[in-house]
Amino acid sequence: MRKTNGRWTMKPSSYTGDMLHLSMIIFRDGKGRILLQFRDSAASSDPLVWSFFGGLAEEGETPLEAVIREVKEELDLDISFSDVRLLLERRWISPHSHTEKMVHFFEGMQPISWKDVCVKEGAGAAFLKKEEVARLAGVSLLAKTFIEDYCT
């Protein structure tokens, strides 16, 4: 196991067992702003907050396969394995449900813009600067922590 700082650890993951695997993706636009989703009231976790696009891996699916599927479902964007890279894997315990998950953060390798996507899930989306996210009310703890620690 390698420590990357006080809150996050990176280690090889096994995609077996009973732990839930959550795959999140960070896309940026040509100005370096981060794409966040405003989750709607029907969201099963963290409703009505800003977070990253992504979701749980389905049975038999790797985290990479899950993020590619989620991007298609949520943004109607076709990406391939070579379009993303793994930034970090971390165990995370939800402060609300107390459910432990392995979270896999991926990054889109190329900037995207509104012409590239069609938001199909959530109540909305926005490209935001790190400073804007810091001032924004209602950002999920997971997204806020990741952005504070890793986004420049």
N, C-alpha and C positions, 0 to 999 in steps of 0.2 A: 504494500500500500504506500502511496506517495502523497504526502500532504502538499496541497497547493496554497493553502493559507489556513487561518484558524477555523473557518466554518465549512470548508469544502474538501472532500477527498476524492481522488481519482484512483480507480483500481479496475482491473479487468472484471467484467461481469459474466456471470453465467445466466443464461436466459431460461433456466429451468427452476422448478420449485414453485412454492406457493406465493412468492412475493409478486406484487403488481409492478409492472414496468410502464413508466410514463415517458413518452417521447415528446420533447418540445423542440420547436425550431425558432431560431432567431434569423429573421430576414432584415436586411437594411436596404434603404433606397440609395440613390446616387449621392445624397448629401450625408450619408452615414446615420440617418435616423433609424430607429428601431421600430419594426412593425409589431403593434400589440393589438389584441382582440379585446373588445369589451364583451364579456360573457353575459348572456341573457338570463332572465329569471328562471328559466327551465334547466339551467346547467346543473348537473348532478353534484358538482363540487365547485366551490368558489363562485356562486352566482353573483351577477352585478358587480364584478370587479374587472380590472384590466389585467391581462395575462398574455402569455405567448400562445401561439397556435400550436396544436398538437393534441395528443390524447393517449389513452391506454393501449398497449399492445394487446392484440387478440391472441387467443390460444394458438401456439405453434408459430407465432410471428416474431421475428427479431425486432429490436428497437428501431433499426434502420428501415426495415420493411414497414413498420408502424408509422414512422414519421412520413414516409413517402405516401402511404395511403391517406393519412390525416391531411396532408397538404392538398391532395386531390379533393377530398371530401369538403374541406373547410374553405379552400381558396380557389378551387377549380384550376389548379396549377399542376401541370405534369412535370415532375422532376425525376431524375434517376440517381442511382447510387453515387455517381461521380459529381453530382451537383451539390452535395452536402458533405460536411465533415463533422466528426464527433468532437465536441469541445470538452465535455466533462460528463462524468457519471457520478451520481451522489445518492446515498440513502437519504430519504426525507420522510419525516413523520409529520403528517398533516396536523396543524394545531386544532382543527375543528373535529375531524373524524378520528384522530389518533391512529390512522391507518399508515403503516410503513410501506413506502414505495421506493423503487430504484428509479431515479429520474435521469434520463439521458438527454443532454442538451446538444442539439445539432445546430450548425450554422449553414445558411445558404451561401454558396461560394461566389455568387454573382449578385450585384445589386438588382432589386426589382422595383417596379413602379406600379401605380394604380392600373395602368394599361395591361399589366401582366396578370392581374388577379381579379377574381370576382368573389367577394366575401359571401359565403353560403351558410355560415354558422356564426352565432353570436348576435349581439345587438348592434355591433359596429366595430370599426377598426380605425387605427390612426398610425401614421409614422411620427414618432416622437424622439426628441433629443433626450439624452440622459438627464439633463437638468429639468426638462419638462416632466419627466416621469417622477423625479424626486419631489416635485411640487404637487403632483396629481393625487387627489384623494381616491381611495378605493383601488389600489394596486395590490394584487395578491402578494402575500409574503414571499412566496417562492420566486416570483418575477422580480420583486423589489430587491431581494437579497442577491440574486444572480446579477442584476443590472449594476447594483452598487459595487459588487466585487469584481466583475469581469468586463463590463462594457466601458469603452472609452469614448 
